[in-house]
Every structure is written in structure tokens, then in C-alpha cells.
């Protein structure tokens, strides 16, 4: 196996033992995933502090492809699966040029989002690339212990036996931005189903309690919370929250299949609006035929809820 390993300019100097261990694990992943097909490898660290490795892979029938593996110490597992950063077959010179370009762009303070990648590059957005890590139940009491500003969070919701996630952007200090329909009453099936073709909606800035129970009733067992992450961190927490604030002025119509809370949170995190749930044909069909209950359409008035059971039960879990 002939592998040329080069550190990027952003990865020279200033490394500690933990960084060395991450680099070792990234290179071990390269060997496990690519074996003898890997001919050129470059390690680096993005402007946002994420370790990565770029790999030129030789194709069986000629030509080369460029791949990336990233590390995120908050995830389990924290080494990503490899993903292509270019869709086309390249010459070895083109692959190395692309790696040079990416190394430079990844080291810039502003970086880039998935909807505007560097020329010749692409970054995957899809269910298979989004990692969901369950957050300890104590997050309901101390959000800042488990979450960071800008985290994309999913709250598990069960409606008519179908599991969905209500997502949002954690803003810190127990506050969340999330996208919901405006309050309304449905007197007929046709009116209720309007949520699937577009109803008025807004991005709201709510307390943790209001976000968690926006679409589910308060119960003795708090809902499960997950932190969603993409392989490449392309925006800082401050940038993600700033984009959520921007979308407060932009998003005014909710369509559960095409413009829902997950489209909102994904756009904030990556620049691409994507819904984790709507990739499921079953859930898409369910959203098309089930009559939404009042909790699905929207119940945002939570000020009179009894919070005692919520607090006590989350503490004892």
C-alpha cells in the first residue's frame, strides 16, 4: 500500500495528546475503509476545530475519487463513515488539487455551508448522514450541561402510533428556536389536513418546557431528546443561532412534508433544508392521510400546565 500522508497547514504545531489520538483513529479508519485503494491522505483541522482526513481513492476500473472522514468527540461513535466530496471520477492531479482547495477553504474562519460548497465539491445531506445521539434525561433540568449553543435537537413525538421528531435549535440558557404552525381550530377533516398543504406558521423563541411540550402532552415520563449532527460542522453555534433568528423573519408557511420544523433546523445547521422524518415513505403517507389532532396542528399555550410532575419525574429518572 502506497500512502502519502500530509498534514494541512492548519494542523501543524499546537497538537496535544488528545489531538494525536484523534489523528491515529482517523488514519486507522482510512486503513479499515480503503485499504490498498488509498493512495494519498491529508490530515487537518477546520477553522471550527474539527479534525478530518481527506483521501484520494483509486477506483477499480481506473480514475480516482476524493473522500472525507471527520471526527466529532461529542458523538458516539465519534469517527464518521467516509463520504465523497466530489461526485465525479477524477485524475490523481484533480483529486490532489481538490484536496488543496478544501484544505484552504476549511481553514477559513467563515468556512462554507452545504448549499454553497467550494467549486467542484459536494457534501451529503440525508438521513443516512445525520447522526442522532440521545441526550441524558437530566437535560430536562440542566440544558447547558448537555447541550451547546447552536445544537440541532430532536424531541421524540408519538402520534397515532407513528414516531416523529419535533426539532429546534438550542440557543443556550434553556431557550430554543423552533418552527410551528400558528394556533388554530379545525372543524373539519379538510381544515385539519391544511397543515399538509401550507398553513400560517412562525419560528418562535421559547423556553425549554414550551419547546419540549409543543407537540406532546405533559406526562410523568419526559420525552426523549436527541442531538442531531452532520458529518462536517460547517457553522459555529453563534452562526447557527443567527440564522435561526434570520428565519424568524422569513418563514411564514408550514407544510409538514415540504417545510416543517426539521427543514428549519437543518437549514440553520447546514444551509440545506432537509427533513429526517419525511424520507420515510410510511411517515410521508401517514402525514397525507391521518387527520391531525390538535397537538399535531399546534398547541403552544403551555403557561397553565402543571410543571411539578415534569420536574420531579425528570429528576428521578
C-alpha positions as a Markdown table, in Angstrom:
| # | Residue | x | y | z |
|---|---|---|---|---|
| 1 | Unk | 0.0 | 0.0 | 0.0 |
| 2 | Unk | 1.4 | 3.4 | -1.0 |
| 3 | Unk | 0.0 | 6.2 | 1.1 |
| 4 | Unk | 1.3 | 9.7 | 1.1 |
| 5 | Unk | 0.3 | 11.4 | 4.4 |
| 6 | Unk | 0.5 | 15.2 | 4.5 |
| 7 | Unk | -0.6 | 17.5 | 7.3 |
| 8 | Unk | -2.5 | 20.6 | 6.3 |
| 9 | Unk | -1.1 | 24.0 | 7.2 |
| 10 | Unk | -3.8 | 24.3 | 9.9 |
| 11 | Unk | -2.7 | 21.1 | 11.6 |
| 12 | Unk | 1.0 | 21.9 | 12.1 |
| 13 | Unk | 2.0 | 22.7 | 15.6 |
| 14 | Unk | -0.1 | 23.1 | 18.8 |
| 15 | Unk | -1.2 | 19.5 | 19.0 |
| 16 | Unk | -1.7 | 17.8 | 22.3 |
| 17 | Unk | -2.0 | 14.1 | 23.2 |
| 18 | Unk | -5.8 | 14.1 | 22.6 |
| 19 | Unk | -5.3 | 15.5 | 19.1 |
| 20 | Unk | -2.6 | 12.9 | 18.4 |
| 21 | Unk | -5.1 | 10.2 | 19.4 |
| 22 | Unk | -7.8 | 11.5 | 17.1 |
| 23 | Unk | -5.3 | 11.6 | 14.2 |
| 24 | Unk | -4.4 | 8.0 | 14.9 |
| 25 | Unk | -8.0 | 6.9 | 14.9 |
| 26 | Unk | -8.7 | 8.8 | 11.7 |
| 27 | Unk | -5.8 | 7.1 | 9.9 |
| 28 | Unk | -6.9 | 3.7 | 11.3 |
| 29 | Unk | -10.3 | 4.4 | 9.8 |
| 30 | Unk | -8.6 | 5.2 | 6.4 |
| 31 | Unk | -6.9 | 1.8 | 6.5 |
| 32 | Unk | -10.0 | -0.1 | 7.6 |
| 33 | Unk | -12.3 | 1.6 | 5.0 |
| 34 | Unk | -10.0 | 1.9 | 2.0 |
| 35 | Unk | -7.1 | -0.5 | 2.4 |
| 36 | Unk | -4.8 | -0.5 | -0.6 |
| 37 | Unk | -7.1 | 1.7 | -2.6 |
| 38 | Unk | -6.0 | 4.8 | -0.6 |
| 39 | Unk | -3.0 | 6.4 | -2.3 |
| 40 | Unk | -3.0 | 10.0 | -0.8 |
| 41 | Unk | -4.1 | 11.2 | 2.6 |
| 42 | Unk | -4.1 | 14.6 | 4.2 |
| 43 | Unk | -5.0 | 15.3 | 7.9 |
| 44 | Unk | -6.2 | 18.7 | 9.0 |
| 45 | Unk | -8.3 | 20.7 | 11.4 |
| 46 | Unk | -11.1 | 23.0 | 10.3 |
| 47 | Unk | -11.4 | 26.7 | 11.4 |
| 48 | Unk | -14.1 | 25.4 | 13.8 |
| 49 | Unk | -11.7 | 22.9 | 15.4 |
| 50 | Unk | -13.0 | 19.7 | 13.8 |
| 51 | Unk | -10.4 | 17.1 | 12.9 |
| 52 | Unk | -10.7 | 15.5 | 9.4 |
| 53 | Unk | -8.8 | 13.4 | 6.9 |
| 54 | Unk | -9.1 | 13.8 | 3.1 |
| 55 | Unk | -8.4 | 10.7 | 1.0 |
| 56 | Unk | -7.7 | 10.1 | -2.7 |
| 57 | Unk | -9.0 | 6.6 | -3.5 |
| 58 | Unk | -8.1 | 4.6 | -6.6 |
| 59 | Unk | -11.1 | 3.1 | -8.4 |
| 60 | Unk | -11.1 | -0.5 | -9.6 |
| 61 | Unk | -11.6 | 0.4 | -13.2 |
| 62 | Unk | -9.5 | 3.5 | -13.4 |
| 63 | Unk | -9.6 | 7.0 | -12.1 |
| 64 | Unk | -9.8 | 8.4 | -8.6 |
| 65 | Unk | -12.4 | 9.7 | -6.1 |
| 66 | Unk | -12.0 | 12.1 | -3.2 |
| 67 | Unk | -13.4 | 11.2 | 0.2 |
| 68 | Unk | -13.5 | 12.7 | 3.7 |
| 69 | Unk | -13.7 | 11.3 | 7.2 |
| 70 | Unk | -14.4 | 13.6 | 10.2 |
| 71 | Unk | -14.2 | 13.3 | 14.0 |
| 72 | Unk | -16.7 | 14.7 | 16.4 |
| 73 | Unk | -15.8 | 14.0 | 20.0 |
| 74 | Unk | -19.4 | 14.6 | 21.2 |
| 75 | Unk | -20.8 | 11.8 | 19.0 |
| 76 | Unk | -20.8 | 8.1 | 19.7 |
| 77 | Unk | -19.2 | 6.8 | 17.5 |
| 78 | Unk | -17.1 | 9.9 | 17.0 |
| 79 | Unk | -15.4 | 8.9 | 13.8 |
| 80 | Unk | -17.7 | 9.4 | 10.8 |
| 81 | Unk | -18.1 | 6.9 | 7.9 |
| 82 | Unk | -16.3 | 8.1 | 4.7 |
| 83 | Unk | -18.3 | 10.3 | 2.3 |
| 84 | Unk | -17.4 | 11.6 | -1.1 |
| 85 | Unk | -16.7 | 15.3 | -1.5 |
| 86 | Unk | -16.9 | 15.1 | -5.3 |
| 87 | Unk | -19.4 | 13.1 | -7.4 |
| 88 | Unk | -17.2 | 12.6 | -10.5 |
| 89 | Unk | -14.2 | 10.4 | -11.3 |
| 90 | Unk | -11.0 | 12.4 | -11.3 |
| 91 | Unk | -7.4 | 12.2 | -12.3 |
| 92 | Unk | -5.0 | 11.9 | -9.4 |
| 93 | Unk | -3.9 | 15.5 | -10.1 |
| 94 | Unk | -7.5 | 16.7 | -9.9 |
| 95 | Unk | -8.1 | 14.9 | -6.7 |
| 96 | Unk | -5.0 | 16.5 | -5.1 |
| 97 | Unk | -6.0 | 19.9 | -6.4 |
| 98 | Unk | -9.4 | 19.4 | -4.8 |
| 99 | Unk | -7.8 | 18.4 | -1.5 |
| 100 | Unk | -5.6 | 21.6 | -1.7 |
| 101 | Unk | -8.7 | 23.7 | -2.3 |
| 102 | Unk | -10.7 | 22.1 | 0.5 |
| 103 | Unk | -7.8 | 22.4 | 3.0 |
| 104 | Unk | -7.7 | 26.1 | 2.3 |
| 105 | Unk | -11.5 | 26.6 | 2.5 |
| 106 | Unk | -11.8 | 24.6 | 5.7 |
| 107 | Unk | -9.2 | 26.7 | 7.4 |
| 108 | Unk | -11.1 | 30.0 | 6.7 |
| 109 | Unk | -12.9 | 31.5 | 9.7 |
| 110 | Unk | -16.2 | 31.7 | 7.8 |
| 111 | Unk | -15.9 | 28.3 | 6.1 |
| 112 | Unk | -18.9 | 27.5 | 3.9 |
| 113 | Unk | -22.4 | 25.9 | 4.1 |
| 114 | Unk | -23.5 | 22.8 | 2.2 |
| 115 | Unk | -25.6 | 24.8 | -0.2 |
| 116 | Unk | -22.6 | 26.8 | -1.3 |
| 117 | Unk | -19.6 | 24.4 | -1.2 |
| 118 | Unk | -16.3 | 25.2 | -2.9 |
| 119 | Unk | -16.2 | 24.7 | -6.7 |
| 120 | Unk | -16.2 | 21.0 | -7.6 |
| 121 | Unk | -17.2 | 19.9 | -4.1 |
| 122 | Unk | -20.4 | 18.4 | -2.7 |
| 123 | Unk | -21.4 | 17.4 | 0.8 |
| 124 | Unk | -24.0 | 14.8 | 1.6 |
| 125 | Unk | -27.3 | 15.7 | 3.3 |
| 126 | Unk | -29.6 | 12.8 | 4.0 |
| 127 | Unk | -31.0 | 10.6 | 6.7 |
| 128 | Unk | -28.0 | 8.1 | 6.5 |
| 129 | Unk | -25.6 | 11.0 | 7.2 |
| 130 | Unk | -27.4 | 12.5 | 10.2 |
| 131 | Unk | -26.4 | 11.1 | 13.5 |
| 132 | Unk | -28.8 | 11.1 | 16.4 |
| 133 | Unk | -27.3 | 10.9 | 19.9 |
| 134 | Unk | -29.7 | 10.5 | 22.8 |
| 135 | Unk | -29.2 | 13.1 | 25.5 |
| 136 | Unk | -29.4 | 12.0 | 29.2 |
| 137 | Unk | -32.9 | 12.6 | 30.7 |
| 138 | Unk | -31.4 | 15.1 | 33.1 |
| 139 | Unk | -31.2 | 17.6 | 30.2 |
| 140 | Unk | -34.8 | 18.5 | 31.1 |
| 141 | Unk | -33.4 | 20.0 | 34.3 |
| 142 | Unk | -30.0 | 21.4 | 33.2 |
| 143 | Unk | -29.9 | 22.0 | 29.5 |
| 144 | Unk | -26.5 | 23.7 | 29.4 |
| 145 | Unk | -24.8 | 20.7 | 31.0 |
| 146 | Unk | -25.5 | 18.5 | 27.9 |
| 147 | Unk | -26.2 | 21.0 | 25.1 |
| 148 | Unk | -24.2 | 23.7 | 23.4 |
| 149 | Unk | -25.4 | 26.9 | 21.7 |
| 150 | Unk | -26.4 | 26.1 | 18.2 |
| 151 | Unk | -27.1 | 22.4 | 18.8 |
| 152 | Unk | -29.8 | 20.9 | 16.5 |
| 153 | Unk | -32.1 | 19.0 | 18.8 |
| 154 | Unk | -34.9 | 16.4 | 18.2 |
| 155 | Unk | -37.7 | 15.8 | 20.7 |
| 156 | Unk | -39.4 | 12.4 | 20.2 |
| 157 | Unk | -43.2 | 12.6 | 19.5 |
| 158 | Unk | -45.6 | 9.7 | 19.1 |
| 159 | Unk | -48.8 | 10.4 | 17.1 |
| 160 | Unk | -51.3 | 7.6 | 16.4 |
| 161 | Unk | -48.6 | 5.0 | 16.9 |
| 162 | Unk | -46.2 | 6.8 | 14.5 |
| 163 | Unk | -42.9 | 8.2 | 15.9 |
| 164 | Unk | -41.9 | 11.7 | 14.8 |
| 165 | Unk | -39.3 | 14.2 | 15.9 |
| 166 | Unk | -40.0 | 17.9 | 16.7 |
| 167 | Unk | -36.7 | 19.7 | 16.1 |
| 168 | Unk | -35.3 | 23.0 | 17.1 |
| 169 | Unk | -32.1 | 25.0 | 17.6 |
| 170 | Unk | -30.8 | 25.3 | 21.1 |
| 171 | Unk | -29.9 | 28.9 | 21.8 |
| 172 | Unk | -28.4 | 28.4 | 25.3 |
| 173 | Unk | -29.7 | 29.3 | 28.7 |
| 174 | Unk | -32.7 | 27.0 | 28.3 |
| 175 | Unk | -34.1 | 28.7 | 25.2 |
| 176 | Unk | -34.9 | 27.1 | 21.8 |
| 177 | Unk | -35.8 | 28.4 | 18.4 |
| 178 | Unk | -38.4 | 26.1 | 16.6 |
| 179 | Unk | -40.8 | 26.3 | 13.7 |
| 180 | Unk | -44.5 | 25.7 | 14.4 |
| 181 | Unk | -48.0 | 26.3 | 13.0 |
| 182 | Unk | -49.9 | 29.2 | 14.4 |
| 183 | Unk | -52.7 | 28.2 | 16.8 |
| 184 | Unk | -55.9 | 27.2 | 15.0 |
| 185 | Unk | -59.0 | 25.1 | 15.4 |
| 186 | Unk | -60.1 | 22.5 | 12.9 |
| 187 | Unk | -63.8 | 21.9 | 12.5 |
| 188 | Unk | -63.5 | 19.5 | 9.5 |
| 189 | Unk | -61.1 | 17.0 | 8.1 |
| 190 | Unk | -60.4 | 19.3 | 5.2 |
| 191 | Unk | -59.4 | 22.1 | 7.5 |
| 192 | Unk | -57.2 | 19.8 | 9.6 |
| 193 | Unk | -55.4 | 18.5 | 6.6 |
| 194 | Unk | -54.5 | 22.0 | 5.6 |
| 195 | Unk | -51.4 | 21.6 | 7.7 |
| 196 | Unk | -50.1 | 19.3 | 4.9 |
| 197 | Unk | -50.6 | 21.9 | 2.1 |
| 198 | Unk | -49.5 | 25.0 | 3.9 |
| 199 | Unk | -50.8 | 27.0 | 6.9 |
| 200 | Unk | -49.5 | 30.1 | 8.6 |
| 201 | Unk | -46.6 | 29.5 | 10.9 |
| 202 | Unk | -43.7 | 31.2 | 12.6 |
| 203 | Unk | -40.2 | 30.5 | 14.1 |
| 204 | Unk | -40.7 | 31.0 | 17.8 |
| 205 | Unk | -38.2 | 31.6 | 20.6 |
| 206 | Unk | -39.4 | 29.5 | 23.5 |
| 207 | Unk | -38.3 | 28.2 | 26.9 |
| 208 | Unk | -37.2 | 24.6 | 27.0 |
| 209 | Unk | -40.5 | 23.5 | 28.5 |
| 210 | Unk | -42.5 | 25.2 | 25.8 |
| 211 | Unk | -40.4 | 23.6 | 23.1 |
| 212 | Unk | -40.4 | 20.1 | 24.6 |
| 213 | Unk | -44.2 | 20.1 | 25.0 |
| 214 | Unk | -45.1 | 22.0 | 21.9 |
| 215 | Unk | -46.5 | 18.8 | 20.2 |
| 216 | Unk | -46.9 | 16.4 | 23.1 |
| 217 | Unk | -48.9 | 16.4 | 26.3 |
| 218 | Unk | -47.1 | 16.7 | 29.7 |
| 219 | Unk | -46.8 | 13.3 | 31.2 |
| 220 | Unk | -45.0 | 11.5 | 34.1 |
| 221 | Unk | -42.3 | 10.5 | 31.6 |
| 222 | Unk | -40.5 | 13.3 | 29.9 |
| 223 | Unk | -39.9 | 12.8 | 26.1 |
| 224 | Unk | -36.6 | 11.5 | 24.8 |
| 225 | Unk | -34.2 | 14.2 | 23.5 |
| 226 | Unk | -31.6 | 13.6 | 20.7 |
| 227 | Unk | -28.9 | 15.8 | 19.4 |
| 228 | Unk | -28.6 | 15.7 | 15.6 |
| 229 | Unk | -25.3 | 16.3 | 13.8 |
| 230 | Unk | -24.0 | 16.3 | 10.3 |
| 231 | Unk | -20.6 | 14.7 | 9.4 |
| 232 | Unk | -19.0 | 18.1 | 8.8 |
| 233 | Unk | -19.6 | 21.0 | 11.2 |
| 234 | Unk | -19.8 | 23.9 | 8.8 |
| 235 | Unk | -21.3 | 26.6 | 11.1 |
| 236 | Unk | -20.4 | 27.8 | 14.6 |
| 237 | Unk | -23.0 | 27.8 | 17.3 |
| 238 | Unk | -23.3 | 31.6 | 17.0 |
| 239 | Unk | -23.8 | 31.4 | 13.2 |
| 240 | Unk | -26.5 | 28.7 | 13.6 |
| 241 | Unk | -28.4 | 30.8 | 16.1 |
| 242 | Unk | -28.0 | 33.9 | 14.0 |
| 243 | Unk | -29.5 | 32.0 | 11.0 |
| 244 | Unk | -32.4 | 30.9 | 13.2 |
| 245 | Unk | -33.1 | 34.5 | 14.1 |
| 246 | Unk | -32.9 | 35.4 | 10.4 |
| 247 | Unk | -35.5 | 32.7 | 9.5 |
| 248 | Unk | -37.9 | 34.2 | 12.1 |
| 249 | Unk | -38.4 | 37.0 | 9.5 |
| 250 | Unk | -38.6 | 34.6 | 6.5 |
| 251 | Unk | -40.7 | 31.5 | 7.3 |
| 252 | Unk | -44.4 | 32.1 | 7.4 |
| 253 | Unk | -46.0 | 28.9 | 5.9 |
| 254 | Unk | -45.8 | 25.4 | 7.3 |
| 255 | Unk | -46.1 | 22.3 | 5.2 |
| 256 | Unk | -45.4 | 19.1 | 7.2 |
| 257 | Unk | -43.9 | 17.4 | 4.1 |
| 258 | Unk | -42.0 | 20.2 | 2.5 |
| 259 | Unk | -41.4 | 22.9 | 5.1 |
| 260 | Unk | -41.6 | 21.6 | 8.6 |
| 261 | Unk | -39.5 | 22.0 | 11.8 |
| 262 | Unk | -36.8 | 19.7 | 10.6 |
| 263 | Unk | -36.3 | 21.6 | 7.3 |
| 264 | Unk | -35.9 | 24.7 | 9.5 |
| 265 | Unk | -33.3 | 23.2 | 11.9 |
| 266 | Unk | -31.4 | 21.5 | 9.1 |
| 267 | Unk | -31.1 | 24.8 | 7.1 |
| 268 | Unk | -29.8 | 26.5 | 10.2 |
| 269 | Unk | -27.2 | 23.9 | 10.8 |
| 270 | Unk | -26.0 | 23.0 | 7.3 |
| 271 | Unk | -27.5 | 25.5 | 4.9 |
| 272 | Unk | -29.7 | 22.8 | 3.3 |
| 273 | Unk | -33.4 | 22.4 | 4.3 |
| 274 | Unk | -33.9 | 18.6 | 4.9 |
| 275 | Unk | -36.4 | 16.6 | 6.9 |
| 276 | Unk | -35.2 | 13.5 | 8.6 |
| 277 | Unk | -38.7 | 12.1 | 9.0 |
| 278 | Unk | -40.1 | 12.8 | 5.6 |
| 279 | Unk | -37.5 | 10.5 | 3.9 |
| 280 | Unk | -39.7 | 7.6 | 5.3 |
| 281 | Unk | -42.4 | 6.6 | 2.7 |
| 282 | Unk | -44.5 | 5.3 | 5.6 |
| 283 | Unk | -44.4 | 8.6 | 7.5 |
| 284 | Unk | -44.9 | 10.6 | 4.3 |
| 285 | Unk | -48.0 | 8.5 | 3.6 |
| 286 | Unk | -49.2 | 8.8 | 7.2 |
| 287 | Unk | -48.9 | 12.6 | 7.0 |
| 288 | Unk | -51.0 | 12.5 | 3.9 |
| 289 | Unk | -53.9 | 10.5 | 5.3 |
| 290 | Unk | -54.1 | 10.9 | 9.1 |
| 291 | Unk | -56.3 | 13.6 | 10.5 |
| 292 | Unk | -54.1 | 15.8 | 12.7 |
| 293 | Unk | -55.1 | 16.1 | 16.3 |
| 294 | Unk | -55.0 | 19.4 | 18.0 |
| 295 | Unk | -51.5 | 18.6 | 19.3 |
| 296 | Unk | -50.2 | 17.9 | 15.8 |
| 297 | Unk | -51.6 | 21.1 | 14.3 |
| 298 | Unk | -50.2 | 23.1 | 17.2 |
| 299 | Unk | -50.8 | 23.7 | 20.9 |
| 300 | Unk | -48.5 | 26.4 | 22.0 |
| 301 | Unk | -50.3 | 27.7 | 25.2 |
| 302 | Unk | -48.4 | 26.0 | 27.9 |
| 303 | Unk | -48.3 | 28.6 | 30.7 |
| 304 | Unk | -51.0 | 26.9 | 32.7 |
| 305 | Unk | -49.5 | 23.4 | 32.6 |
| 306 | Unk | -48.7 | 21.7 | 35.9 |
| 307 | Unk | -44.8 | 21.6 | 35.8 |
| 308 | Unk | -44.4 | 19.8 | 39.1 |
| 309 | Unk | -44.6 | 16.3 | 37.6 |
| 310 | Unk | -42.4 | 17.3 | 34.8 |
| 311 | Unk | -39.6 | 18.5 | 37.1 |
| 312 | Unk | -39.9 | 15.7 | 39.7 |
| 313 | Unk | -40.0 | 12.8 | 37.3 |
| 314 | Unk | -37.1 | 14.0 | 35.1 |
| 315 | Unk | -35.0 | 14.3 | 38.3 |
| 316 | Unk | -35.8 | 10.8 | 39.5 |
| 317 | Unk | -35.2 | 9.1 | 36.1 |
